[in-house]
Amino acid sequence: MDSSTVAFATVPTRLGDVLAAVTADGVAATHFRDGSRVRARIAARLGMPAADDPVRTAAVREELAAYFRGELKEFRAPVDWRLMSPLQRQVLGTLHATVPYGEVVTYGELAARSGTGVPARAIGSIMGGNAIPIIVPCHRVVASNGLGGFSGGDGVESKRWLLTLEGHLPPTLDWDL
């Protein structure tokens, strides 16, 4: 395995073709849409050329597919935090480690839990800058008075779909999981 490259995998889902970028250290990025521009932007941010390495991406591809089928509740693929600032890593790492499948936390609760002193409003910005949505579950962070925002996929509708998949929200009549 070449440690100086990034390999990509795509998983077709109800929310689009979810892309995962995997380095030798783990999953460095996910995106709700695949495409050459998205791949080039991620590779440039990582400062790594892309490589075709289906062995490296197999585990995360299988985990994402199982998650979207409703069969996986905890991702085991290692996370490569290199695209995160130390503050983002502390907040998102706290989220990743302490908010399991099917549960949610408010922006304010995550702010307090992370021990960063960051106000709740800034937590929303950190969630919006999450390079690894789904695996680092920013969709599980909600406003104290509702769902709050979501910058992935189709916005709040994608967040609602993920929280419904996880059983936190009841399915709607027109929603096919």
Secondary structure, 3 states (H helix, E strand, C coil): CCCCCEEEEEEEECCEEEEEEEECCEEEEEECCCCHHHHHHHHHHHCCCEECCHHHHHHHHHHHHHHHCCCCCCCCCCECCCCCCHHHHHHHHHHHHHCCCCCCEEHHHHHHHHCCCCCHHHHHHHHHCCCCCCCCCHHHEEECCECCCCCCCCCHHHHHHHHHHCCCCCCCCCCCC
